Amino acid sequence: MTIRQIQDEIIDEFALFDNKEDKYSYIIELGKKLPPYPEDCKTDDFQIKGCQSKVWIKPEQKNDCIIFYGDSDSVFVKGIVSLLLRVLSGQPAQEIATADLYFLDRIGLKQMLSMNRANGLASMIKQIKLYGIAYTSNSN
């Protein structure tokens, strides 16, 4: 699936919820389903700077795509990581670097976040896109 198709799928899922509390609970559930993150990769190299919670995102290149692994010490933030990885993991580096993540606004996620959490989300997106840029440069 393309980045756009996955985002549209997520938007459809969130349309089923009537209120912020249900969306919040769903995001936590998504975080619980995130594959285990290797403990030995919980290092400064993979920790996202600027997040209120501890967040780690590790890239791995497979062919022309990047697979991401992620974790957080916050159950809600782990759900946000899960959403980002669902959209971007397994996609070509160039598409990750230039992705328009419109689903975040459409599902109302940004309205659910405090300023600190919003800054953390921006830091996660920035780092993932930087990985995309780096891997695009490496493949040229």
Z-matrix of the N, CA and C atoms (Angstrom, degrees):
N
C 1 1.455
C 2 1.524 1 110.32
N 3 1.314 2 115.80 1 149.70
C 4 1.451 3 120.34 2 177.86
C 5 1.527 4 110.07 3 -82.19
N 6 1.314 5 115.78 4 166.83
C 7 1.463 6 121.28 5 177.02
C 8 1.528 7 109.87 6 -58.36
N 9 1.316 8 116.98 7 -43.00
C 10 1.469 9 121.40 8 179.94
C 11 1.528 10 110.98 9 -63.40
N 12 1.313 11 117.97 10 -44.60
C 13 1.471 12 121.29 11 -179.55
C 14 1.531 13 111.49 12 -62.36
N 15 1.327 14 116.31 13 -41.98
C 16 1.468 15 119.97 14 179.83
C 17 1.527 16 110.14 15 -65.81
N 18 1.331 17 116.82 16 -42.16
C 19 1.468 18 119.87 17 178.55
C 20 1.528 19 110.60 18 -61.42
N 21 1.326 20 116.94 19 -43.41
C 22 1.463 21 120.48 20 179.74
C 23 1.529 22 110.92 21 -63.13
N 24 1.325 23 116.52 22 -37.24
C 25 1.463 24 121.32 23 177.30
C 26 1.535 25 110.52 24 -62.75
N 27 1.317 26 116.57 25 -43.96
C 28 1.470 27 121.21 26 178.98
C 29 1.531 28 110.63 27 -64.47
N 30 1.327 29 116.71 28 -41.47
C 31 1.471 30 120.67 29 178.05
C 32 1.523 31 110.04 30 -59.37
N 33 1.332 32 116.65 31 -43.25
C 34 1.470 33 120.72 32 177.95
C 35 1.530 34 111.54 33 -62.05
N 36 1.326 35 117.39 34 -40.91
C 37 1.468 36 121.41 35 178.63
C 38 1.528 37 110.84 36 -61.50
N 39 1.323 38 116.71 37 -45.70
C 40 1.458 39 120.84 38 -176.82
C 41 1.523 40 112.38 39 -72.32
N 42 1.334 41 117.43 40 -20.77
C 43 1.467 42 121.00 41 177.36
C 44 1.525 43 111.67 42 -65.48
N 45 1.332 44 116.63 43 -17.76
C 46 1.468 45 121.15 44 179.95
C 47 1.535 46 112.41 45 -74.79
N 48 1.331 47 116.73 46 -16.20
C 49 1.466 48 120.49 47 -176.30
C 50 1.520 49 110.92 48 -96.16
N 51 1.328 50 115.21 49 136.38
C 52 1.454 51 121.08 50 -177.02
C 53 1.526 52 114.03 51 -89.01
N 54 1.325 53 116.61 52 -23.00
C 55 1.456 54 117.56 53 -174.83
C 56 1.522 55 112.00 54 -141.45
N 57 1.313 56 112.72 55 168.65
C 58 1.464 57 121.28 56 -177.23
C 59 1.527 58 112.07 57 -62.36
N 60 1.320 59 117.73 58 -37.57
C 61 1.467 60 121.35 59 -177.58
C 62 1.533 61 111.25 60 -63.95
N 63 1.346 62 116.07 61 -40.64
C 64 1.467 63 119.68 62 178.49
C 65 1.534 64 111.05 63 -66.34
N 66 1.325 65 116.14 64 -39.63
C 67 1.473 66 120.12 65 177.35
C 68 1.528 67 109.95 66 -63.58
N 69 1.320 68 115.38 67 -43.21
C 70 1.463 69 121.74 68 179.85
C 71 1.540 70 109.93 69 -59.13
N 72 1.324 71 116.32 70 -46.80
C 73 1.470 72 121.16 71 179.42
C 74 1.527 73 111.36 72 -62.87
N 75 1.328 74 116.75 73 -39.88
C 76 1.460 75 120.96 74 179.23
C 77 1.526 76 110.86 75 -64.31
N 78 1.325 77 116.88 76 -41.39
C 79 1.467 78 120.66 77 178.83
C 80 1.529 79 109.99 78 -62.17
N 81 1.323 80 117.10 79 -41.39
C 82 1.475 81 120.37 80 177.08
C 83 1.522 82 110.39 81 -61.96
N 84 1.334 83 117.48 82 -42.11
C 85 1.472 84 120.96 83 178.09
C 86 1.531 85 111.17 84 -61.43
N 87 1.326 86 116.67 85 -40.60
C 88 1.467 87 120.09 86 178.19
C 89 1.532 88 110.59 87 -61.40
N 90 1.321 89 116.09 88 -39.34
C 91 1.462 90 120.45 89 178.72
C 92 1.517 91 112.22 90 -63.49
N 93 1.327 92 116.69 91 -35.59
C 94 1.463 93 120.66 92 179.49
C 95 1.526 94 111.68 93 -67.44
N 96 1.339 95 117.03 94 -22.44
C 97 1.461 96 121.23 95 -178.74
C 98 1.529 97 112.75 96 -92.32
N 99 1.324 98 116.61 97 -2.15
C 100 1.466 99 120.26 98 179.06
C 101 1.523 100 109.29 99 -64.43
N 102 1.330 101 117.67 100 132.50
C 103 1.478 102 119.18 101 179.37
C 104 1.525 103 111.16 102 -56.77
N 105 1.334 104 117.43 103 150.23
C 106 1.466 105 120.65 104 179.95
C 107 1.531 106 111.05 105 -56.91
N 108 1.297 107 115.00 106 140.73
C 109 1.465 108 122.29 107 178.97
C 110 1.523 109 107.87 108 -98.83
N 111 1.329 110 118.07 109 134.33
C 112 1.474 111 119.92 110 -178.58
C 113 1.535 112 112.23 111 -61.31
N 114 1.307 113 116.07 112 124.66
C 115 1.475 114 120.95 113 -179.10
C 116 1.533 115 111.78 114 -57.37
N 117 1.333 116 116.74 115 -35.43
C 118 1.469 117 119.30 116 -177.96
C 119 1.533 118 112.18 117 -72.47
N 120 1.335 119 117.66 118 -5.76
C 121 1.466 120 121.37 119 177.23
C 122 1.532 121 111.84 120 -101.73
N 123 1.331 122 116.15 121 4.29
C 124 1.463 123 119.80 122 175.75
C 125 1.529 124 108.13 123 -84.47
N 126 1.327 125 112.99 124 68.93
C 127 1.462 126 121.25 125 -177.06
C 128 1.522 127 109.36 126 -121.21
N 129 1.330 128 115.39 127 169.17
C 130 1.463 129 120.90 128 177.13
C 131 1.529 130 111.69 129 -59.29
N 132 1.335 131 117.05 130 -29.97
C 133 1.468 132 120.39 131 -179.17
C 134 1.518 133 112.08 132 -59.55
N 135 1.325 134 117.31 133 -33.18
C 136 1.460 135 121.19 134 -175.51
C 137 1.524 136 113.49 135 -110.90
N 138 1.334 137 116.44 136 -0.82
C 139 1.464 138 119.17 137 179.81
C 140 1.523 139 109.45 138 -78.57
N 141 1.324 140 115.97 139 135.97
C 142 1.456 141 121.75 140 -179.81
C 143 1.526 142 108.29 141 -82.36
N 144 1.304 143 115.47 142 121.60
C 145 1.462 144 120.64 143 179.13
C 146 1.529 145 109.12 144 -79.99
N 147 1.308 146 116.70 145 143.32
C 148 1.460 147 120.80 146 177.36
C 149 1.516 148 114.20 147 95.59
N 150 1.319 149 117.21 148 4.45
C 151 1.462 150 120.77 149 178.04
C 152 1.516 151 109.60 150 -97.55
N 153 1.312 152 116.18 151 141.26
C 154 1.462 153 121.50 152 176.89
C 155 1.530 154 109.47 153 -65.44
N 156 1.319 155 116.55 154 -41.75
C 157 1.465 156 122.42 155 176.62
C 158 1.524 157 108.50 156 -92.32
N 159 1.316 158 115.47 157 167.11
C 160 1.460 159 118.93 158 173.79
C 161 1.522 160 107.96 159 -80.86
N 162 1.317 161 116.08 160 128.18
C 163 1.464 162 122.78 161 -179.79
C 164 1.516 163 108.09 162 -134.97
N 165 1.323 164 114.90 163 134.58
C 166 1.461 165 121.08 164 176.40
C 167 1.517 166 108.34 165 -125.13
N 168 1.330 167 115.82 166 134.34
C 169 1.466 168 121.46 167 173.90
C 170 1.516 169 107.54 168 -135.14
N 171 1.332 170 114.42 169 122.49
C 172 1.466 171 121.11 170 -177.19
C 173 1.531 172 109.19 171 -115.76
N 174 1.349 173 116.62 172 126.34
C 175 1.461 174 119.32 173 177.10
C 176 1.527 175 111.14 174 -93.64
N 177 1.315 176 114.65 175 154.47
C 178 1.464 177 120.74 176 174.31
C 179 1.527 178 107.12 177 -146.19
N 180 1.314 179 116.08 178 123.62
C 181 1.459 180 119.20 179 -178.85
C 182 1.522 181 110.55 180 -81.91
N 183 1.329 182 115.25 181 131.27
C 184 1.469 183 122.10 182 174.48
C 185 1.511 184 106.62 183 -131.60
N 186 1.333 185 115.14 184 111.48
C 187 1.460 186 121.51 185 -173.79
C 188 1.524 187 108.41 186 56.72
N 189 1.324 188 118.29 187 -124.14
C 190 1.468 189 120.72 188 -179.81
C 191 1.520 190 112.34 189 -97.37
N 192 1.309 191 117.22 190 8.36
C 193 1.468 192 121.50 191 -176.36
C 194 1.524 193 110.80 192 -112.75
N 195 1.316 194 114.26 193 164.20
C 196 1.466 195 120.45 194 176.23
C 197 1.526 196 108.01 195 -117.48
N 198 1.315 197 115.11 196 129.03
C 199 1.458 198 122.26 197 173.43
C 200 1.522 199 106.08 198 -100.76
N 201 1.324 200 116.45 199 132.01
C 202 1.457 201 120.83 200 178.98
C 203 1.524 202 110.59 201 -111.47
N 204 1.316 203 114.54 202 144.18
C 205 1.456 204 123.08 203 173.08
C 206 1.520 205 105.84 204 -121.30
N 207 1.319 206 117.61 205 141.89
C 208 1.452 207 118.80 206 -177.24
C 209 1.508 208 113.63 207 -150.02
N 210 1.335 209 114.64 208 163.02
C 211 1.456 210 121.70 209 178.89
C 212 1.526 211 108.74 210 -162.09
N 213 1.320 212 115.50 211 163.66
C 214 1.459 213 122.53 212 174.42
C 215 1.520 214 108.79 213 -151.68
N 216 1.327 215 115.89 214 156.73
C 217 1.462 216 119.74 215 175.95
C 218 1.530 217 111.34 216 -86.26
N 219 1.332 218 117.66 217 0.33
C 220 1.463 219 122.99 218 176.55
C 221 1.529 220 108.27 219 -111.58
N 222 1.335 221 116.95 220 130.51
C 223 1.470 222 119.55 221 -177.44
C 224 1.532 223 111.20 222 -64.79
N 225 1.326 224 117.92 223 -36.78
C 226 1.466 225 120.31 224 178.87
C 227 1.524 226 111.09 225 -69.10
N 228 1.314 227 116.86 226 -46.22
C 229 1.469 228 120.70 227 -179.93
C 230 1.529 229 110.21 228 -64.70
N 231 1.311 230 117.04 229 -35.14
C 232 1.461 231 120.61 230 175.97
C 233 1.537 232 109.88 231 -59.95
N 234 1.316 233 117.07 232 -36.39
C 235 1.458 234 121.02 233 175.45
C 236 1.519 235 112.30 234 -65.51
N 237 1.318 236 116.40 235 -39.26
C 238 1.466 237 120.69 236 176.59
C 239 1.530 238 109.60 237 -64.39
N 240 1.329 239 116.55 238 -43.68
C 241 1.467 240 120.99 239 176.35
C 242 1.535 241 109.37 240 -57.56
N 243 1.317 242 116.24 241 -43.64
C 244 1.460 243 121.29 242 179.31
C 245 1.523 244 111.52 243 -57.92
N 246 1.328 245 117.04 244 -43.77
C 247 1.462 246 121.24 245 178.45
C 248 1.529 247 111.35 246 -62.85
N 249 1.328 248 116.32 247 -47.08
C 250 1.468 249 119.77 248 -179.82
C 251 1.525 250 111.46 249 -61.34
N 252 1.334 251 116.20 250 -43.03
C 253 1.459 252 119.54 251 -178.90
C 254 1.526 253 111.36 252 -69.20
N 255 1.315 254 116.20 253 -34.63
C 256 1.471 255 119.50 254 177.68
C 257 1.534 256 110.52 255 -60.13
N 258 1.325 257 116.39 256 -39.47
C 259 1.462 258 121.34 257 -178.41
C 260 1.534 259 111.61 258 -77.14
N 261 1.320 260 117.45 259 -41.39
C 262 1.466 261 120.28 260 -167.94
C 263 1.523 262 115.74 261 -104.38
N 264 1.323 263 118.20 262 -26.08
C 265 1.463 264 119.32 263 -178.16
C 266 1.528 265 110.52 264 -68.83
N 267 1.325 266 115.31 265 136.46
C 268 1.459 267 120.85 266 179.56
C 269 1.512 268 113.83 267 87.24
N 270 1.319 269 116.32 268 5.66
C 271 1.466 270 121.52 269 -179.38
C 272 1.531 271 110.17 270 -99.21
N 273 1.340 272 116.59 271 158.75
C 274 1.469 273 119.92 272 176.31
C 275 1.525 274 111.52 273 -62.55
N 276 1.316 275 116.48 274 144.15
C 277 1.468 276 122.35 275 -176.67
C 278 1.522 277 112.01 276 -54.28
N 279 1.322 278 118.08 277 -45.37
C 280 1.460 279 121.85 278 -178.86
C 281 1.530 280 111.54 279 -60.56
N 282 1.327 281 116.98 280 -40.15
C 283 1.462 282 120.28 281 -179.98
C 284 1.527 283 111.28 282 -69.85
N 285 1.325 284 116.79 283 -34.75
C 286 1.472 285 120.67 284 176.18
C 287 1.522 286 109.43 285 -64.48
N 288 1.324 287 116.23 286 -44.73
C 289 1.464 288 121.35 287 -177.09
C 290 1.526 289 112.65 288 -61.82
N 291 1.331 290 116.89 289 -30.62
C 292 1.469 291 120.24 290 -174.82
C 293 1.530 292 113.33 291 -111.91
N 294 1.315 293 117.94 292 9.42
C 295 1.469 294 121.53 293 -174.94
C 296 1.524 295 112.17 294 -61.77
N 297 1.328 296 115.08 295 136.22
C 298 1.456 297 122.85 296 171.13
C 299 1.529 298 105.86 297 -97.34
N 300 1.303 299 117.08 298 107.46
C 301 1.466 300 121.50 299 -175.79
C 302 1.525 301 110.59 300 -89.55
N 303 1.318 302 115.24 301 65.88
C 304 1.464 303 122.28 302 -176.84
C 305 1.529 304 113.28 303 -68.16
N 306 1.321 305 117.34 304 -20.20
C 307 1.469 306 119.57 305 -177.05
C 308 1.526 307 112.49 306 -63.49
N 309 1.317 308 117.30 307 -27.74
C 310 1.468 309 120.90 308 -177.94
C 311 1.528 310 111.17 309 -60.01
N 312 1.335 311 116.74 310 -41.56
C 313 1.460 312 120.34 311 177.19
C 314 1.524 313 111.24 312 -73.73
N 315 1.322 314 115.78 313 -41.35
C 316 1.467 315 120.15 314 -174.36
C 317 1.529 316 112.75 315 -66.64
N 318 1.332 317 117.87 316 -29.76
C 319 1.472 318 119.06 317 178.91
C 320 1.529 319 111.56 318 -89.96
N 321 1.327 320 116.24 319 -3.56
C 322 1.462 321 120.57 320 178.17
C 323 1.515 322 114.24 321 81.12
N 324 1.333 323 117.19 322 16.77
C 325 1.464 324 119.99 323 -176.98
C 326 1.524 325 112.09 324 -63.41
N 327 1.317 326 116.60 325 -44.03
C 328 1.464 327 119.15 326 -176.58
C 329 1.527 328 112.15 327 -61.08
N 330 1.340 329 117.08 328 -31.42
C 331 1.464 330 120.56 329 179.37
C 332 1.529 331 111.36 330 -74.21
N 333 1.326 332 116.94 331 -16.21
C 334 1.465 333 121.24 332 -179.07
C 335 1.533 334 112.30 333 -88.45
N 336 1.330 335 116.40 334 -7.26
C 337 1.459 336 120.00 335 -171.23
C 338 1.522 337 112.86 336 -103.55
N 339 1.311 338 114.99 337 141.39
C 340 1.467 339 119.98 338 170.08
C 341 1.529 340 107.34 339 -69.97
N 342 1.329 341 116.31 340 169.39
C 343 1.465 342 119.17 341 179.62
C 344 1.527 343 110.85 342 -60.51
N 345 1.337 344 117.59 343 -40.41
C 346 1.467 345 120.45 344 179.28
C 347 1.525 346 111.55 345 -63.47
N 348 1.331 347 116.76 346 -43.56
C 349 1.471 348 120.34 347 178.71
C 350 1.531 349 110.96 348 -66.85
N 351 1.332 350 117.14 349 -37.87
C 352 1.468 351 120.64 350 177.60
C 353 1.526 352 110.48 351 -62.90
N 354 1.324 353 116.15 352 -40.46
C 355 1.469 354 119.73 353 176.32
C 356 1.526 355 110.77 354 -64.19
N 357 1.329 356 116.75 355 -38.78
C 358 1.461 357 120.84 356 177.16
C 359 1.514 358 111.62 357 -63.73
N 360 1.336 359 116.63 358 -42.36
C 361 1.466 360 120.72 359 176.95
C 362 1.524 361 110.07 360 -60.08
N 363 1.334 362 116.72 361 -45.42
C 364 1.469 363 120.51 362 178.10
C 365 1.532 364 110.90 363 -59.93
N 366 1.326 365 117.31 364 -38.48
C 367 1.472 366 121.20 365 178.42
C 368 1.529 367 111.17 366 -66.13
N 369 1.341 368 116.85 367 -39.73
C 370 1.472 369 120.01 368 178.04
C 371 1.525 370 110.44 369 -63.19
N 372 1.327 371 115.98 370 -47.45
C 373 1.470 372 120.23 371 -179.16
C 374 1.527 373 110.16 372 -61.98
N 375 1.316 374 116.26 373 -44.75
C 376 1.463 375 120.39 374 -179.92
C 377 1.523 376 110.72 375 -58.56
N 378 1.333 377 117.76 376 -45.73
C 379 1.460 378 120.75 377 -178.13
C 380 1.525 379 111.43 378 -66.13
N 381 1.326 380 117.24 379 -41.56
C 382 1.468 381 120.40 380 178.83
C 383 1.530 382 109.92 381 -62.65
N 384 1.325 383 116.97 382 -43.26
C 385 1.468 384 120.10 383 178.91
C 386 1.531 385 111.11 384 -66.17
N 387 1.341 386 116.56 385 -35.96
C 388 1.469 387 119.51 386 176.19
C 389 1.529 388 111.07 387 -63.54
N 390 1.336 389 117.52 388 -38.45
C 391 1.461 390 120.19 389 174.02
C 392 1.526 391 109.59 390 -60.54
N 393 1.327 392 116.98 391 -42.57
C 394 1.460 393 121.14 392 177.61
C 395 1.514 394 112.04 393 -58.88
N 396 1.333 395 116.34 394 -45.13
C 397 1.474 396 121.30 395 178.39
C 398 1.531 397 110.15 396 -62.78
N 399 1.331 398 116.27 397 -46.07
C 400 1.468 399 120.69 398 -178.43
C 401 1.532 400 111.47 399 -60.75
N 402 1.319 401 117.05 400 -44.66
C 403 1.462 402 120.22 401 -179.48
C 404 1.519 403 111.80 402 -71.72
N 405 1.341 404 117.85 403 -29.63
C 406 1.469 405 121.02 404 174.62
C 407 1.513 406 108.89 405 -65.12
N 408 1.338 407 116.94 406 -44.25
C 409 1.469 408 121.71 407 178.98
C 410 1.514 409 111.78 408 -63.12
N 411 1.346 410 116.63 409 -38.45
C 412 1.464 411 121.01 410 -179.29
C 413 1.513 412 112.51 411 -67.55
N 414 1.339 413 117.59 412 -28.70
C 415 1.465 414 119.54 413 -175.53
C 416 1.520 415 112.38 414 -87.51
N 417 1.343 416 116.50 415 -7.25
C 418 1.482 417 119.58 416 178.94
C 419 1.501 418 112.07 417 -90.07
